[in-house]
Amino acid sequence: MPLKTTKQIPTISDAIPRSVQVELEQGAESQSQTPTVVQRKESETTGSLEDYQLTRDRTRREIRAPEKFGFADYTAYALSVTDEVDNTVPKSYQEAINGKDGKKWLNDPDKVCLLQKSLYGLKQAPRQWNLRFNETMEKVGYTRSNYGCCVYTNEHLYLLLYVDDILIVGQDITEIDKLKAKLNAEFDMKDLGEAKKILGIDIQRQRPNTITLSQKEYLEKVIEKYGMSDSKPVQTPLAPHFKLTKDQSPTIDEERAFMDTIPYANGVGILMYAMVCTRPDLAYSLSVVSRFIGDPGQEHWSALKWILRCVKGSLDIGLTFGNKSNSQEELTGFVDSDYAGSIDTRKSLTGYAFTVLGGCVSWKSNLQKVVALSSTEVEYMAATEAVKEAIWLKGLTKELGFNTDDVTVYCDNQSALHLMKNPMFHERSKHIDIKLHFIRYVVARKEVTMKKINTAHNPADMLTKCVTQAKFRHCLNLLNVNGY
């Protein structure tokens, strides 16, 4: 439900938990400006009283925030920088000159006021705003998550904060209205009604119990920006014939000058935002092309255009939640690796994905930090990263009310599973860093259960290598990602 500096709030009637998007409107004054007197150095004294009065009475220009910051006006919400305020000091210029000590203030033009407040554009402004919001949420009875500092809960609602965008989720519209009223009393807000879009993510609800998150409109603009509107779509994000290496970077000045005109890094960054929000299918391909941002060549640019062609043919793809809610395992993970996948460094690739009640909530594809000596070691290191993510997701989902005591992570390497479950000395694995044996401790305590899965049914396979079109679609279906 939109919140817009209006007290009238529309009604929502939904069969499933309702979402309310709140955007804090700029220009709200959060606290009075309390100045403190600071004595200037004598060397800084300038002008006479007459000059000072001329300066004092000049016409003031209106100061506006830069347009590039849009609605993000931190001035309106920032906390005082300090709690120690001298109440004997005038709170405004008019109060100073009209008070009993007004003559003293007029005769001391070499004194200035130190503003005890965070202003727009200062480094600490975002943090001060977050502290202010957290203080307000605690005051109205909400608890901040230990696993996500921008997640607040009580017995009725969930609230998610992203800078000054707010999403409220709950089944009781009365409780939603109460929270909005309390926030509206503290901040100036814009009520946007039932959530249909937030941060460029489209929210589509298929009654009675399914929600899909996608970024079609955002990606359409990306395709148009890069002149790919008339390009021929492809079916997978990266083809096997792309063997990208640093050797394909420019070697002559003419080629480097040409590549300087290509917005390669910008394209990777734009697609990366879509990937981390709603497009796990792009994780592997962007992991590959992002390695060459510092010095891309024409072959790297061709690979990026291939990804854009894939995006053009899959604009409707999105994450679907709710249609597999009868899943017996509420939190499930899948992990895979690609041995020596980097041609340049021979480092291996880790890929994992997690689902909650069948809907994909977390995924990753990146190079490992060290060079492994065997496929077993690679899978062992990848599983360690997946287990770390599983522990965090387990804590977060339990705070949100899910029954995630039993977390299962599936791996397709039997040797790695034996190494996790059998803490005996192994000659061929004695060199593995001690921090990677953390997984043994977790498995022994039964915090996470590791199980074997057939490679053909491991959706993490698409996060570590180029796969066939049929396998690619199968992996997406296993993660409940629809739209291809």
C-alpha positions in Angstrom: 0.0 0.0 0.0 1.6 3.3 -1.1 2.5 5.7 1.8 2.6 9.3 0.5 2.3 12.1 3.1 -1.4 11.3 3.3 -3.3 10.0 6.3 -5.9 8.2 4.3 -4.8 4.6 3.7 -6.5 2.3 1.2 -7.8 -1.1 2.1 -6.3 -4.3 0.8 -8.2 -7.6 0.8 -5.8 -10.5 0.2 -5.9 -14.2 0.7 -2.2 -14.4 1.3 0.2 -12.2 3.3 0.0 -8.6 2.2 2.9 -6.5 1.2 3.1 -2.8 1.8 5.7 -0.6 0.2 6.7 2.6 2.0 8.9 5.3 0.6 10.0 8.0 3.0 9.5 11.4 1.4 12.2 14.0 1.3 12.1 17.2 3.2 10.9 16.1 6.6 12.7 17.8 9.5 13.6 15.2 12.1 15.0 17.2 14.9 15.5 20.8 15.8 18.9 22.3 15.0 20.6 22.9 18.3 23.7 25.0 17.9 26.7 25.3 20.3 28.9 28.3 20.5 32.5 27.8 19.3 35.1 30.6 19.7 37.0 31.4 16.5 40.7 32.0 16.5 41.7 35.7 16.5 43.3 35.3 13.1 39.9 34.3 11.7 38.2 37.5 12.8 37.0 39.4 9.7 35.0 42.5 9.0 33.4 45.1 11.2 29.9 45.0 12.8 28.6 47.0 9.9 29.9 44.4 7.4 28.5 41.7 9.5 25.0 43.3 9.5 25.1 43.6 5.7 25.9 40.0 5.4 23.3 39.0 7.9 20.5 40.9 6.1 21.3 39.7 2.6 18.7 37.7 0.6 19.1 34.0 1.2 19.1 31.6 -1.7 17.2 28.3 -1.5 19.5 25.3 -1.1 18.3 22.2 -2.9 19.7 18.7 -2.9 21.4 17.5 -6.1 19.0 15.9 -8.5 21.1 12.8 -8.8 20.1 11.8 -5.3 16.4 11.9 -6.2 14.2 11.3 -3.2 17.0 10.3 -0.8 17.1 13.3 1.4 19.1 12.2 4.5 18.9 15.6 6.1 15.3 14.9 6.9 16.0 11.8 8.9 19.5 12.2 10.4 20.0 11.9 14.2 21.8 14.4 16.2 25.6 13.8 16.0 25.8 14.1 19.8 23.3 13.8 22.6 25.1 16.5 24.7 23.3 19.7 23.8 23.7 23.0 25.7 20.1 24.2 26.3 21.3 27.7 27.2 22.4 28.3 23.6 19.7 29.9 21.3 18.1 27.4 19.0 18.0 29.8 16.0 19.4 33.0 14.8 16.2 35.0 15.4 16.1 33.7 19.0 19.7 34.8 19.5 19.3 38.4 18.4 15.8 38.9 19.9 16.7 37.4 23.3 18.0 39.2 26.3 21.6 38.6 25.1 20.8 39.8 21.6 23.2 42.7 21.8 26.0 40.4 22.8 25.4 38.2 19.8 25.3 41.2 17.4 28.6 42.5 18.9 30.3 39.1 18.5 30.4 38.4 14.8 33.5 36.3 15.3 31.5 33.6 17.0 30.0 30.7 15.0 27.5 27.9 15.8 28.4 24.2 15.7 25.3 22.4 14.4 24.6 19.3 16.4 23.0 17.4 13.5 24.0 15.3 10.6 23.4 17.2 7.3 22.6 16.1 3.8 25.7 14.8 2.0 27.9 14.1 5.1 29.6 10.7 5.4 27.8 9.8 8.6 24.3 10.8 7.3 23.2 7.4 6.1 24.4 5.8 9.3 22.7 8.4 11.4 19.4 7.9 9.5 19.6 4.1 10.1 20.2 4.6 13.8 17.2 7.0 13.9 15.0 4.5 12.2 16.1 1.6 14.4 15.4 3.7 17.5 11.9 4.4 16.2 11.2 0.7 15.4 12.3 -0.4 18.8 10.2 2.2 20.4 7.0 0.9 18.6 7.8 -2.7 19.7 9.7 -4.3 16.8 12.9 -6.4 17.1 15.8 -6.1 14.7 17.0 -9.4 13.3 20.3 -10.8 14.4 20.9 -12.1 10.9 19.8 -9.1 8.9 20.1 -5.6 10.3 17.4 -4.2 7.9 14.8 -6.8 8.9 12.3 -6.1 11.8 9.7 -8.4 13.2 7.0 -8.6 15.8 4.3 -11.2 16.3 2.2 -9.9 13.4 4.4 -8.3 10.7 7.7 -8.3 8.9 9.3 -5.0 7.9 12.2 -4.7 5.5 14.3 -1.5 5.1 16.5 -0.6 2.1 17.9 3.0 2.8 14.5 4.7 2.9 12.3 2.2 1.0 10.2 0.1 3.3 8.3 -3.2 2.6 5.8 -4.3 5.2 4.4 -7.9 5.0 1.7 -9.4 7.1 -1.8 -11.0 7.1 -3.5 -8.5 9.4 -4.4 -5.3 7.6 -5.2 -3.7 10.9 -1.7 -4.2 12.2 -0.3 -2.9 9.0 -2.4 0.3 9.3 -1.2 0.7 12.9 2.4 0.5 12.0 2.0 2.9 9.1 0.3 5.4 11.4 3.1 5.2 13.9 5.8 5.7 11.2 3.8 8.5 9.7 3.7 10.3 13.0 7.5 10.1 13.1 8.4 10.7 9.4 6.9 12.2 6.3 6.0 9.3 4.1 4.4 8.4 0.8 2.0 5.5 0.8 2.4 3.4 -2.4 -0.3 0.9 -1.6 -0.1 -2.8 -2.2 3.5 -3.6 -3.3 3.8 -4.0 -7.1 7.3 -2.9 -7.5 10.3 -2.2 -5.3 13.9 -1.4 -6.2 13.2 -2.2 -9.9 11.7 -5.6 -9.0 8.2 -6.4 -10.2 6.0 -8.2 -7.8 3.3 -10.3 -9.5 0.7 -12.1 -7.5 -1.1 -15.1 -8.9 -4.1 -15.9 -6.6 -4.5 -17.6 -4.3 -1.0 -18.3 -3.0 1.8 -17.6 -5.6 4.1 -14.6 -6.0 6.6 -14.1 -8.8 9.5 -11.6 -8.6 10.9 -10.4 -12.0 12.7 -7.5 -13.6 11.2 -7.3 -17.1 10.9 -3.5 -17.3 14.4 -3.0 -15.9 16.0 -5.4 -18.4 14.0 -4.0 -21.3 15.7 -0.7 -20.7 19.1 -2.5 -20.5 18.5 -4.2 -23.9 17.5 -0.9 -25.5 20.4 1.0 -24.0 22.9 -1.4 -25.5 21.2 -1.5 -28.9 20.2 -5.1 -28.7 16.5 -4.7 -29.3 16.7 -6.3 -32.8 19.3 -9.0 -31.9 18.5 -12.7 -32.2 17.8 -14.3 -28.8 19.9 -17.3 -27.6 18.8 -20.0 -25.2 21.7 -20.1 -22.7 23.6 -17.3 -21.0 27.1 -18.5 -22.2 28.0 -20.9 -25.0 30.8 -23.5 -24.7 32.8 -22.0 -27.5 33.7 -19.0 -25.3 37.1 -19.8 -23.8 37.8 -16.4 -22.2 41.3 -15.6 -21.0 43.5 -12.6 -20.2 45.4 -13.3 -23.4 42.4 -12.0 -25.2 42.8 -8.5 -23.7 44.0 -5.7 -26.1 47.6 -5.9 -27.2 47.8 -3.0 -29.5 46.9 0.7 -29.0 44.2 0.7 -31.7 42.4 -2.2 -30.1 42.7 -0.7 -26.6 41.4 2.7 -27.9 38.4 0.9 -29.4 37.6 -1.0 -26.2 37.8 2.3 -24.3 34.7 3.3 -26.2 32.8 0.1 -25.1 30.8 0.4 -21.9 31.9 -3.1 -20.8 32.2 -2.6 -17.1 28.9 -0.7 -17.0 27.1 -3.5 -18.8 28.5 -6.1 -16.4 27.4 -4.0 -13.4 23.9 -3.4 -14.8 23.3 -7.1 -15.4 24.9 -8.0 -12.1 22.1 -6.1 -10.3 19.5 -8.2 -12.0 21.4 -11.3 -11.3 21.6 -10.7 -7.5 17.9 -9.8 -7.3 16.0 -12.3 -9.5 18.2 -14.0 -12.1 20.3 -16.9 -10.8 20.5 -18.1 -14.4 23.0 -15.4 -15.1 25.3 -16.1 -12.1 27.8 -18.3 -13.9 28.1 -16.2 -17.1 28.5 -13.0 -15.2 31.1 -14.6 -12.9 33.1 -15.3 -16.0 32.9 -12.0 -17.8 33.4 -10.0 -14.7 37.0 -11.3 -14.4 38.0 -9.1 -17.3 36.5 -5.8 -16.3 39.9 -4.2 -15.8 41.1 -4.9 -19.4 38.4 -6.3 -21.6 39.0 -7.4 -25.2 36.7 -7.9 -28.2 36.1 -11.6 -27.3 35.1 -10.6 -23.8 32.7 -8.0 -25.3 31.2 -10.7 -27.6 30.5 -12.9 -24.6 28.8 -10.0 -22.8 26.6 -9.4 -25.9 25.8 -13.1 -25.9 24.5 -12.7 -22.4 22.4 -9.7 -23.5 20.9 -11.7 -26.3 20.0 -14.4 -23.8 18.3 -11.8 -21.5 16.4 -10.5 -24.5 14.8 -13.9 -25.0 14.0 -14.4 -21.3 12.6 -11.1 -20.1 9.7 -12.8 -18.3 11.9 -15.1 -16.2 11.4 -14.7 -12.4 11.5 -16.3 -9.0 8.3 -18.0 -8.1 7.2 -18.7 -4.5 4.2 -20.5 -3.0 3.4 -23.1 -5.6 5.6 -25.7 -4.0 4.8 -24.9 -0.3 4.1 -28.5 0.4 7.8 -29.3 0.2 8.8 -31.5 3.2 12.2 -29.7 3.4 11.7 -26.0 4.2 15.4 -25.0 3.7 17.4 -27.0 1.1 20.8 -26.3 -0.5 22.6 -27.6 -3.6 26.3 -27.2 -4.1 28.7 -28.0 -7.0 32.1 -27.1 -8.3 34.1 -27.0 -11.5 37.7 -28.3 -11.1 40.3 -25.8 -12.4 37.7 -23.8 -14.3 39.8 -20.7 -14.7 42.1 -21.0 -17.7 44.4 -18.2 -16.4 44.8 -19.2 -12.7 43.5 -22.8 -12.7 41.4 -21.9 -9.7 38.1 -23.8 -9.4 34.6 -22.5 -9.3 32.1 -22.8 -6.5 28.4 -22.7 -7.1 25.5 -23.1 -4.7 21.8 -22.4 -4.5 19.2 -22.5 -1.6 15.5 -22.9 -1.7 12.9 -22.2 1.0 9.7 -24.3 0.5 10.8 -24.8 -3.1 11.5 -21.1 -3.9 15.0 -20.0 -4.7 16.3 -17.5 -2.1 20.1 -17.5 -2.3 22.7 -18.4 -5.0 26.3 -17.8 -5.7 28.9 -18.5 -8.4 32.5 -17.4 -7.9 36.2 -18.6 -8.0 37.7 -20.2 -5.0 40.5 -18.4 -3.3 43.2 -21.1 -3.6 44.2 -23.6 -6.3 43.0 -27.1 -5.4 44.8 -30.3 -6.2 41.9 -32.7 -6.8 38.2 -32.7 -7.6 37.5 -34.0 -4.1 39.3 -31.1 -2.5 37.4 -28.7 -4.8 34.0 -30.1 -3.8 35.0 -30.1 -0.1 35.9 -26.4 -0.3 32.7 -25.6 -2.2 30.6 -27.5 0.4 32.3 -25.5 3.2 31.1 -22.2 1.6 27.6 -23.7 1.1 27.4 -24.8 4.7 28.4 -21.3 5.9 25.5 -19.9 3.9 23.2 -22.6 5.2 23.9 -21.6 8.8 23.1 -18.0 8.1 19.9 -18.8 6.2 18.9 -21.2 9.0 19.2 -18.5 11.6 17.3 -15.9 9.5 14.4 -18.1 8.5 14.0 -19.3 12.1 13.6 -15.7 13.2 11.0 -15.3 10.5 9.0 -18.2 11.8 10.0 -21.1 9.6 10.7 -24.5 10.9 14.3 -24.9 9.6 15.8 -27.1 12.3 16.6 -29.7 9.7 18.7 -28.2 6.9 19.9 -30.4 4.1 22.7 -29.6 1.6 23.1 -31.8 -1.4 26.5 -32.6 -3.0 27.2 -34.8 -6.0 30.7 -35.9 -5.0 30.8 -39.0 -2.8 34.5 -38.7 -1.9 33.9 -35.2 -0.5 31.0 -36.5 1.6 33.2 -39.2 3.1 35.9 -36.6 3.9 33.3 -34.5 5.7 31.8 -37.4 7.8 35.0 -39.3 8.5 37.4 -37.1 10.5 40.4 -39.5 10.2 43.8 -38.5 9.0 44.0 -38.8 5.2 47.4 -38.6 3.5 46.0 -36.9 0.4 44.0 -34.3 2.3 46.4 -33.4 5.1 47.3 -30.1 3.3 43.8 -28.7 3.4 43.6 -25.5 5.4 42.2 -26.1 8.9 39.5 -23.5 8.4 37.9 -25.7 5.7 37.5 -28.5 8.3 34.8 -26.3 9.9 32.3 -28.3 7.9 33.2 -31.5 9.9 32.3 -29.7 13.1 29.0 -28.6 11.7 28.1 -32.0 10.3 29.1 -33.8 13.5 26.8 -31.5 15.5 24.0 -32.2 13.0 23.5 -28.5 12.4 23.5 -29.3 8.7 22.9 -32.6 7.0 25.0 -33.4 3.9 23.5 -35.8 1.3 24.5 -37.3 -2.0 22.6 -36.2 -5.1 22.8 -37.4 -8.7 24.6 -34.8 -10.9 21.7 -34.9 -13.3 19.4 -33.5 -10.6 21.8 -31.0 -9.1 20.6 -27.5 -10.0 23.9 -26.0 -8.9 25.5 -27.6 -12.0 24.5 -24.6 -14.1 26.3 -22.3 -11.6 29.7 -23.7 -12.3 29.9 -24.5 -16.1 28.2 -24.2 -19.4 25.5 -26.8 -19.7 23.2 -27.9 -22.5 19.9 -26.2 -23.2 17.9 -29.1 -21.8 20.1 -29.3 -18.6 19.9 -25.6 -18.2 16.1 -25.6 -18.2 16.0 -28.6 -15.9 18.2 -26.8 -13.4 15.9 -23.7 -13.5 12.8 -25.9 -13.0 14.4 -27.5 -9.9 14.9 -24.0 -8.4 11.4 -22.9 -9.4 12.7 -20.3 -11.8 10.2 -19.8 -14.6 10.0 -17.9 -17.8 12.4 -19.5 -20.4 
